[in-house]
Amino acid sequence: MTQHAATPAAVDTTAEFTAAGDGAQMVEINGNRLAVEVVGPEGAPVVLTHHGAPGLGSRAEPRASFGRLADRYRVVVFDARGSGSSEGKQPYTHEQWAADLDGLRAWAGAEKVCIAGGSYGGFMAMEYAIRYPERVAAMVLRDTAPDNGHSALARENALASDRVEVDMEMFDRIDEGRVRDDDDLRACWREILPLYDFHYDPDAVERKVAATPYRYEAHNFAFAHNLPGWDISEQLRGVRVPTLVTVGRTDWITPVKCSEKITSLMPDARLVVFEHSGHSPQIEEADAWTATVRAFLDEVYPA
């Protein structure tokens, strides 16, 4: 292991919430109801997480991975606006999603949080740290990138894969935000899923396809409007909080060099590469990844 800011949307943290029917509560943040779960002791340091893949991701992954830390930390997980079980009122911009994060921080009663995210959730964690620096005590990133340069790298890796032959027309539709509906998003997702894991398991791919909540509008907006030209590299130089960057050695979509770039830009960042993982070391090397994150957080928040 190796060791651009815009004016935020108004933050309205309406306190009313209803049950989401699946263990979550529906909390109105900035006029949009979000499915939220909170685990861990009251009064503990708050870890606020953002899941990856708008329109494909949900709170399930960060709940499973960061929930392991709930003995000592108060972990907040949620479905972003337009994803999972949350309402989908537009816009789906980085500015709005960051404002929603800050609304959740205020709703949770935390002055500062450890902001955490993997993949696209890492984009949003970094965006939040840039836009709301006074609210961030630390950051945990996983398999992410500081700009959209990773897109060309991912396409090269997909073409070079000897694991499966990817339908590149479907690859381009999902990568460019041109999927037609939820069913098309599901089909394109199934096409690229074999690239993600360190060990390819076709049965695991089908289980992931079945478990994913599909919201094609948020996905298309993110990939067609948010990401082309996206680059926060220079702004990251001003983020001066302890930051842990983790990545799987064979990550095809946000390769190791993307994490290396992040740590080279941030003065208080450290990198840990997991040698037997693809895009998800929090799953493929769960014990080692969790121990690494726990050790980092215990430095930030001494017992």
KEKOLDO-657831 format. One record per residue: residue in three letters; x, y, z of N, C-alpha, C in turn. Coordinates in steps of 0.001 Angstrom, whole numbers, padded with zeros to 6 digits, always signed. Example, Ala and Ser with C-alpha at 12.3 -4.5 7.8 and 13.67 -1.06 7.14 Angstrom:
<rs>
Ala+013190-005690+007800+012300-004500+007800+013200-003300+007800 Ser+012850-002250+007080+013670-001060+007140+012900+000030+007870 
</rs>
This chain:
<rs>
Met+000828-001195+000000+000000+000000+000000+000868+001254+000000 Thr+000421+002250-000687+001090+003530-000817+000250+004614-000172 Gln+001486+004557+000880+000773+005596+001592+000756+006986+000843 His-014341+024711-007905-014667+025966-008424-015899+026495-007725 Ala-015868+027349-007025-016966+027537-006103-018047+028437-006686 Ala-019310+028095-006446-020428+028928-006876-021277+029284-005670 Thr-022155+030250-005807-023024+030636-004704-023980+029502-004398 Pro-024017+029007-003171-024868+027862-002863-026336+028221-002897 Ala-027162+027214-003208-028603+027406-003119-028996+027610-001665 Ala-030127+028264-001469-030607+028480-000108-030831+027148+000580 Val-030438+027056+001822-030566+025809+002567-031796+025874+003450 Asp-032830+025127+003080-034056+025036+003856-034128+023628+004419 Thr-033924+023489+005702-033890+022157+006307-035179+021920+007079 Thr-036286+021846+006359-037574+021611+006987-037511+020361+007839 Ala-037970+020456+009076-037779+019375+010031-038756+018223+009835 Glu-039842+018425+009100-040823+017362+008948-040241+016198+008156 Phe-040585+014979+008582-040169+013825+007799-041211+012733+007971 Thr-041247+011815+007025-042133+010662+007082-041313+009419+006825 Ala-041869+008270+007146-041163+007020+006915-041069+006746+005422 Ala-039915+006264+004996-039732+005935+003584-040195+004522+003270 Gly-040559+003755+004295-041060+002413+004072-039979+001355+003964 Asp-038703+001736+004090-037625+000765+003952-036546+000998+004995 Gly-036924+001547+006133-035965+001812+007193-035432+003215+007190 Ala-035730+003981+006157-035266+005360+006071-036386+006301+006484 Gln-036017+007550+006686-037000+008601+006886-036882+009588+005737 Met-038014+010149+005343-038028+011129+004264-037905+012513+004880 Val-036809+013169+004608-036505+014474+005187-036517+015512+004070 Glu-037251+016597+004284-037301+017635+003259-036106+018572+003403 Ile-035279+018586+002385-034084+019427+002331-034156+020254+001044 Asn-034111+021564+001178-034157+022441+000004-035343+022124-000907 Gly-036500+021864-000292-037723+021650-001049-037837+020304-001727 Asn-036962+019353-001398-036970+018034-002019-036839+016980-000929 Arg-037707+015988-000939-037658+014957+000089-036568+013937-000226 Leu-035687+013732+000765-034573+012798+000633-034770+011622+001585 Ala-034468+010424+001104-034485+009229+001950-033170+009184+002730 Val-033273+009248+004060-032099+009412+004926-032098+008333+006005 Glu-030921+007818+006317-030745+006934+007467-029574+007443+008300 Val-029712+007337+009616-028655+007754+010540-028385+006594+011488 Val-027103+006206+011586-026717+005142+012508-025543+005630+013340 Gly-025473+005142+014568-024375+005539+015444-024861+006398+016592 Pro-024033+006543+017627-024454+007233+018846-024630+008735+018661 Glu-025634+009279+019317-025831+010726+019314-024636+011397+019970 Gly-024256+012540+019425-023127+013286+019965-021782+012859+019429 Ala-021743+011757+018674-020478+011294+018098-020133+012131+016873 Pro-018855+012163+016478-018486+012865+015241-019310+012351+014061 Val-019757+013268+013211-020647+012913+012111-019838+012645+010842 Val-020103+011483+010239-019572+011144+008923-020738+011236+007944 Leu-020684+012220+007063-021742+012459+006081-021285+011911+004742 Thr-022034+010964+004193-021590+010248+003001-022439+010597+001783 His-021827+010486+000611-022559+010646-000649-022271+009427-001514 His-023308+008753-001952-023133+007556-002783-022671+007949-004192 Gly-022246+006958-004961-021797+007207-006323-022928+007144-007332 Ala-022579+007298-008593-023438+007029-009744-024843+007618-009619 Pro-025010+008920-009853-026362+009491-009837-027293+008709-010763 Gly-028483+008400-010262-029436+007640-011051-029212+006147-011023 Leu-028096+005698-010432-027797+004276-010275-027448+003937-008829 Gly-026766+004855-008159-026336+004611-006789-027456+004870-005790 Ser-027200+004457-004565-028143+004691-003473-027373+004643-002163 Arg-028073+004886-001084-027446+004887+000243-027016+003492+000687 Ala-027423+002444-000038-027135+001076+000398-025633+000832+000534 Glu-024833+001310-000447-023387+001051-000392-022715+001786+000767 Pro-022886+003102+000912-022236+003745+002061-022793+003282+003407 Arg-024058+002856+003436-024591+002313+004693-023848+001045+005072 Ala-023583+000185+004081-022871-001063+004363-021422-000800+004749 Ser-020739+000099+004034-019308+000289+004275-019040+001190+005475 Phe-019645+002367+005523-019392+003268+006649-020206+002882+007879 Gly-021255+002096+007690-022016+001614+008843-021180+000766+009782 Arg-020085+000202+009278-019191-000584+010138-018523+000286+011201 Leu-018542+001591+011009-017894+002519+011937-018872+003121+012926 Ala-020119+002653+012905-021167+003284+013704-021051+003011+015193 Asp-020072+002197+015598-019856+002022+017029-019305+003300+017652 Arg-018568+004081+016849-017916+005271+017381-018295+006556+016657 Tyr-018873+006434+015456-019194+007609+014655-020675+007612+014290 Arg-021214+008800+014121-022609+008951+013703-022605+009093+012181 Val-023107+008082+011517-023004+007990+010063-024339+008356+009424 Val-024301+009319+008524-025498+009774+007807-025380+009329+006361 Val-026349+008528+005912-026389+008083+004516-027737+008485+003933 Phe-027761+008737+002624-029009+009182+002004-028973+008910+000508 Asp-030156+008912-000092-030271+008859-001543-030303+010291-002053 Ala-029376+010621-002938-029308+011982-003460-030571+012323-004250 Arg-030825+013598-004366-031926+014110-005190-031884+013443-006577 Gly-032975+012759-006931-033042+012098-008225-032524+010676-008246 Ser-032115+010134-007092-031584+008772-007017-032317+007967-005954 Gly-032243+006655-006066-032806+005779-005054-034265+006056-004795 Ser-034607+006245-003501-035990+006477-003091-036325+007949-002899 Ser-035378+008827-003165-035605+010258-002940-036409+010873-004075 Glu-037028+012032-003762-037699+012784-004806-036684+013268-005832 Gly-037192+013617-007003-036300+013996-008086-036571+015364-008664 Lys-036770+016359-007783-036976+017711-008293-035660+018265-008822 Gln-035682+018760-010024-034465+019346-010594-034200+020707-009965 Pro-032912+021172-010005-031821+020717-010866-031002+019599-010232 Tyr-030251+018916-011080-029318+017875-010652-027877+018362-010818 Thr-027634+019577-010444-026304+020170-010586-025436+019851-009375 His-024127+019997-009528-023233+019844-008388-023533+020891-007322 Glu-023884+022082-007737-024215+023126-006768-025397+022707-005902 Gln-026440+022165-006534-027616+021753-005778-027327+020562-004889 Trp-026620+019564-005426-026312+018387-004606-025428+018764-003421 Ala-024502+019718-003610-023670+020174-002486-024519+020920-001467 Ala-025459+021734-001942-026358+022432-001021-027209+021444-000234 Asp-027617+020352-000879-028370+019317-000168-027511+018667+000917 Leu-026242+018433+000616-025337+017914+001644-025273+018850+002838 Asp-025173+020150+002578-025079+021078+003694-026394+021153+004455 Gly-027508+021015+003748-028784+020944+004438-028876+019750+005362 Leu-028356+018613+004933-028344+017425+005787-027413+017608+006973 Arg-026277+018266+006746-025376+018552+007865-026096+019364+008937 Ala-026804+020414+008503-027531+021239+009459-028645+020446+010127 Trp-029361+019638+009364-030432+018808+009921-029888+017848+010973 Ala-028679+017326+010738-028065+016403+011691-027499+017114+012917 Gly-027467+018446+012899-027003+019213+014048-025501+019245+014206 Ala-024768+019107+013102-023305+019071+013166-022718+020386+012664 Glu-021815+020962+013445-021104+022146+012978-020135+021791+011860 Lys-019426+020675+012040-018502+020180+011034-018710+018679+010870 Val-018342+018177+009694-018493+016756+009423-017225+016226+008763 Cys-017072+014914+008818-016172+014240+007898-017009+013930+006671 Ile-016655+014491+005530-017408+014264+004300-016766+013107+003556 Ala-017586+012172+003078-017046+010942+002500-017820+010570+001254 Gly-017113+009982+000286-017786+009506-000911-016855+008738-001814 Gly-017446+007817-002571-016696+007047-003541-017216+007281-004939 Ser-016319+007179-005936-016677+007345-007334-017305+008731-007532 Tyr-018512+008832-008102-019156+010142-008249-019412+010769-006880 Gly-019632+009950-005872-019767+010477-004518-018501+011169-004050 Gly-017353+010713-004552-016097+011414-004282-016065+012769-004949 Phe-016612+012860-006178-016717+014176-006817-017474+015131-005903 Met-018591+014637-005352-019437+015509-004539-018805+015813-003185 Ala-018061+014873-002615-017351+015159-001359-016344+016281-001564 Met-015599+016203-002668-014625+017264-002947-015312+018584-003265 Glu-016410+018529-004022-017170+019754-004306-017647+020396-003004 Tyr-018114+019562-002077-018600+020098-000805-017465+020749-000025 Ala-016309+020105+000000-015167+020669+000734-014718+021994+000133 Ile-014867+022146-001178-014508+023405-001842-015547+024479-001558 Arg-016808+024122-001615-017887+025095-001487-018198+025459-000038 Tyr-017969+024534+000881-018302+024751+002304-017094+024405+003177 Pro-015973+025025+002981-014747+024615+003696-014862+024723+005209 Glu-015660+025668+005700-015777+025859+007142-016569+024742+007802 Arg-017189+023878+007017-018029+022807+007553-017348+021438+007503 Val-016105+021387+007055-015441+020102+006843-014272+019946+007806 Ala-014297+018854+008574-013205+018531+009486-012218+017556+008852 Ala-012711+016714+007933-011867+015710+007291-012621+015176+006082 Met-011912+014420+005268-012529+013872+004058-011997+012465+003814 Val-012910+011568+003397-012550+010213+003005-013047+010000+001579 Leu-012108+009720+000672-012430+009527-000741-012089+008103-001154 Arg-012871+007586-002093-012610+006236-002604-012826+006187-004105 Asp-011799+005724-004838-011935+005445-006270-012642+006590-006989 Thr-011975+007732-007023-012590+008923-007590-011540+009707-008367 Ala-011883+010932-008809-010993+011700-009674-011248+013186-009475 Pro-010243+014030-009793-010408+015471-009612-010871+016194-010875 Asp-011068+015451-011970-011498+016068-013227-012097+014982-014111 Asn-012604+015390-015264-013245+014413-016148-012257+013715-017070 Gly-010953+013896-016839-009961+013186-017628-010067+011680-017480 His-010676+011220-016384-010814+009782-016184-011703+009145-017248 Ser-012577+009933-017881-013511+009367-018855-012773+008749-020038 Ala-011765+009441-020558-010986+008899-021669-010205+007666-021234 Leu-009669+007684-019998-008946+006524-019478-009875+005322-019372 Ala-011092+005554-018897-012053+004462-018745-012406+003852-020101 Arg-012565+004701-021107-012895+004182-022443-011746+003319-022967 Glu-010511+003778-022781-009348+002990-023195-009337+001642-022485 Asn-009613+001651-021187-009589+000409-020416-010708-000533-020837 Ala-011875+000022-021170-012982-000815-021634-012624-001484-022957 Leu-012026-000742-023859-011639-001289-025156-010540-002347-025016 Ala-009666-002170-024028-008532-003087-023858-008875-004316-023025 Ser-010049-004366-022439-010388-005464-021537-010395-006805-022260 Asp-009763-007808-021640-009830-009164-022161-010836-010004-021379 Arg-011591-009344-020527-012588-010029-019703-013888-010239-020474 Val-014373-009180-021101-015581-009227-021920-015369-008276-023094 Glu-016166-008454-024137-016167-007511-025258-017350-006579-025071 Val-017050-005329-024755-018092-004361-024425-018685-003777-025693 Asp-020009-003674-025725-020704-002975-026809-020436-001483-026634 Met-019570-000923-027463-019128+000454-027258-020208+001469-027581 Glu-021194+001102-028360-022313+002023-028570-023106+002183-027276 Met-023301+001092-026547-023964+001172-025245-023075+001879-024234 Phe-021764+001595-024305-020819+002276-023414-020921+003779-023589 Asp-020932+004237-024840-020978+005675-025086-022306+006275-024634 Arg-023399+005558-024777-024702+006097-024340-024722+006334-022837 Ile-024193+005389-022065-024231+005576-020617-023174+006583-020175 Asp-022038+006603-020860-020954+007518-020489-021274+008959-020860 Glu-022061+009160-021887-022377+010512-022354-023752+010996-021909 Gly-024461+010195-021111-025770+010619-020621-026825+010656-021708 Arg-026881+009579-022521-027843+009529-023621-028729+008298-023537 Val-028913+007744-022325-029782+006579-022230-031238+007014-022390 Arg-032072+006125-022911-033420+006498-023331-034443+006449-022211 Asp-034280+005528-021285-035236+005358-020193-034587+004450-019159 Asp-035341+004098-018110-034774+003269-017047-034362+001886-017556 Asp-035152+001320-018470-034805+000004-018994-033503+000059-019797 Asp-033320+001130-020559-032088+001280-021322-030902+001496-020397 Leu-031107+002255-019316-030042+002452-018338-029653+001113-017724 Arg-030635+000271-017424-030348-001051-016864-029520-001881-017847 Ala-029887-001868-019127-029174-002655-020130-027736-002163-020296 Cys-027546-000838-020307-026189-000292-020450-025361-000568-019204 Trp-025974-000527-018040-025292-000818-016780-024814-002268-016758 Arg-025687-003184-017200-025292-004590-017265-024100-004773-018203 Glu-024032-003991-019267-022972-004137-020250-021600-003806-019669 Ile-021516-002796-018788-020200-002368-018287-019867-002945-016912 Leu-020819-003524-016208-020561-004032-014861-019439-005076-014784 Pro-019256-005932-015791-018159-006904-015683-016778-006281-015538 Leu-016637-004990-015836-015334-004339-015758-014953-003920-014334 Tyr-015877-003937-013404-015671-003251-012135-014851-004016-011107 Asp-015070-005306-010985-014492-006038-009856-013127-006637-010180 Phe-012360-006896-009128-011045-007533-009273-011207-008932-009853 His-012182-009684-009336-012508-011009-009856-013873-010935-010534 Tyr-013946-011381-011755-015199-011333-012516-016103-012495-012138 Asp-017311-012167-011700-018302-013173-011316-019611-012824-012019 Pro-019971-013512-013106-021196-013192-013836-022446-013215-012963 Asp-022506-014128-011991-023672-014178-011113-023765-012926-010238 Ala-022595-012450-009780-022581-011223-008976-023030-010032-009813 Val-022662-010007-011085-023115-008938-011979-024630-008924-012042 Glu-025244-010071-012206-026705-010123-012309-027378-009713-011001 Arg-026757-010065-009875-027320-009637-008593-027269-008112-008471 Lys-026185-007516-008922-026066-006055-008866-027072-005391-009797 Val-027253-005972-010970-028233-005419-011907-029622-005419-011280 Ala-029963-006515-010613-031290-006635-010007-031469-005712-008808 Ala-030386-005421-008091-030489-004625-006857-030418-003129-007099 Thr-030065-002701-008285-029837-001281-008555-031146-000540-008794 Pro-031350+000634-008160-032514+001475-008470-032190+002391-009658 Tyr-033002+002355-010699-032688+003063-011946-033496+004364-012043 Arg-032764+005480-012203-033368+006810-012348-032625+007533-013478 Tyr-033064+007301-014705-032242+007715-015854-032127+009227-016010 Glu-033112+010007-015529-033034+011463-015704-031828+012051-014976 Ala-031627+011633-013722-030482+012148-012954-029176+011689-013576 His-029152+010427-014012-027928+009935-014654-027597+010751-015897 Asn-028570+010942-016765-028305+011659-018008-027837+013083-017749 Phe-028465+013771-016788-028054+015149-016517-026613+015185-016017 Ala-026286+014278-015113-024937+014281-014537-023875+014076-015601 Phe-024109+013122-016515-023071+012770-017470-023102+013636-018731 Ala-024251+014220-019038-024322+015073-020224-024027+016533-019911 His-024304+016966-018669-024187+018394-018335-023142+018689-017259 Asn-023060+017861-016211-022154+018174-015108-020693+017838-015424 Leu-020470+016728-016100-019105+016226-016211-018283+016745-017394 Pro-018864+016980-018570-018018+017499-019656-017318+018799-019235 Gly-016009+018782-019291-015238+019959-018901-015049+020138-017407 Trp-015578+019220-016600-015484+019365-015144-014034+019183-014689 Asp-013555+020108-013871-012171+020045-013391-012054+020931-012142 Ile-011819+020310-010988-011667+021060-009739-010242+020969-009207 Ser-009308+020625-010083-007934+020396-009648-007354+021599-008915 Glu-007480+022772-009483-006870+023948-008868-007534+024293-007543 Gln-008853+024133-007470-009539+024429-006205-009124+023477-005091 Leu-008751+022254-005445-008340+021293-004420-007079+021732-003694 Arg-006255+022538-004332-005041+023019-003670-005363+023824-002416 Gly-006566+024382-002355-006965+025176-001201-007685+024387-000126 Val-007910+023098-000348-008593+022261+000647-007553+021730+001620 Arg-007577+022242+002833-006524+021921+003803-007113+021217+005025 Val-007695+020065+004772-008184+019222+005866-007570+017844+005702 Pro-007413+017093+006790-006913+015727+006652-007791+014930+005692 Thr-007154+014285+004722-007900+013574+003680-007275+012215+003437 Leu-008122+011188+003457-007710+009830+003119-008248+009506+001731 Val-007364+009088+000837-007745+008706-000521-007460+007220-000680 Thr-008476+006435-001017-008298+004997-001205-008716+004623-002624 Val-008070+003579-003167-008374+003164-004532-007936+001722-004725 Gly-008670+001004-005563-008288-000355-005929-007272-000354-007052 Arg-006313-001260-006990-005219-001281-007948-005715-001430-009392 Thr-006763-002218-009616-007220-002457-010988-008495-001686-011312 Asp-008763-000616-010592-009926+000219-010895-009845+000688-012350 Trp-010843+000353-013159-010798+000667-014589-011375+002048-014903 Ile-012287+002534-014063-013024+003746-014425-012428+005011-013818 Thr-011873+004919-012625-011103+006020-012025-009764+005424-011576 Pro-008868+005196-012517-007624+004466-012230-006766+005131-011155 Val-005776+004379-010692-004915+004819-009594-004321+006199-009861 Lys-003956+006489-011099-003340+007786-011396-004266+008956-011055 Cys-005585+008730-011059-006522+009787-010665-006394+010083-009170 Ser-006288+009036-008363-006102+009225-006928-004740+009824-006617 Glu-003744+009426-007386-002417+010018-007202-002447+011520-007487 Lys-003217+011920-008473-003320+013347-008779-003985+014094-007633 Ile-005045+013519-007060-005711+014172-005933-004732+014401-004789 Thr-003997+013361-004430-003088+013495-003281-001929+014432-003584 Ser-001551+014565-004857-000485+015506-005200-000956+016956-005087 Leu-002251+017174-005196-002798+018532-005159-003101+019000-003745 Met-003454+018079-002861-003934+018451-001533-002811+018317-000510 Pro-002551+019350+000260-001391+019351+001159-001479+018367+002313 Asp-002695+017943+002681-002831+017054+003843-003565+015777+003457 Ala-003223+015248+002270-003876+014028+001791-002886+012875+001773 Arg-003384+011687+002035-002578+010468+001962-003310+009455+001087 Leu-002553+008609+000419-003115+007631-000509-002838+006217-000028 Val-003860+005367-000101-003696+003938+000169-004285+003179-001019 Val-003451+002342-001641-003869+001533-002785-004113+000102-002311 Phe-005257-000447-002658-005610-001817-002279-005331-002729-003473 Glu-004384-003626-003286-003794-004367-004390-004710-005430-004988 His-005721-005857-004274-006586-006934-004751-008024-006450-004913 Ser-008160-005217-005384-009482-004626-005578-009558-003932-006919 Gly-010779-003867-007436-011076-003040-008583-011622-001706-008097 His-012860-001393-008495-013457-000107-008153-014034-000078-006738 Ser-014009-001214-006020-014709-001273-004731-013900-001969-003640 Pro-012797-001378-003188-012043-002007-002095-012843-002098-000803 Gln-013843-001248-000626-014675-001321+000578-015490-002611+000623 Ile-015589-003296-000525-016265-004589-000606-015247-005712-000798 Glu-014315-005517-001728-013405-006600-002096-012304-006836-001069 Glu-011921-005803-000341-010979-005956+000771-011566-005240+001986 Ala-012757-005676+002358-013567-004952+003334-012842-004749+004668 Asp-012232-005785+005202-011601-005669+006516-010434-004684+006479 Ala-009583-004800+005470-008423-003907+005377-008860-002472+005117 Trp-009852-002300+004245-010332-000945+003942-010948-000306+005187 Thr-011764-001055+005902-012417-000520+007099-011382-000167+008164 Ala-010390-001025+008349-009340-000741+009331-008569+000519+008955 Thr-008332+000716+007674-007617+001907+007208-008419+003168+007477 Val-009705+003127+007164-010560+004298+007399-010700+004564+008887 Arg-010868+003501+009666-011012+003684+011115-009758+004314+011723 Ala-008581+003837+011318-007335+004392+011846-007206+005867+011485 Phe-007589+006215+010260-007536+007622+009847-008494+008465+010679 Leu-009732+008029+010826-010700+008809+011596-010313+008906+013061 Asp-009705+007879+013607-009273+007926+015004-008142+008930+015201 Glu-007381+009207+014141-006397+010288+014214-007081+011654+014233 Val-008093+011781+013391-008812+013061+013276-009609+013342+014547 Tyr-010231+012281+015080-011067+012406+016273-010513+011486+017359 Pro-009469+011908+018067-008896+011043+019111-009939+010658+020146 Ala-009856+009449+020628-010828+008971+021593-010780+009823+022848 
</rs>
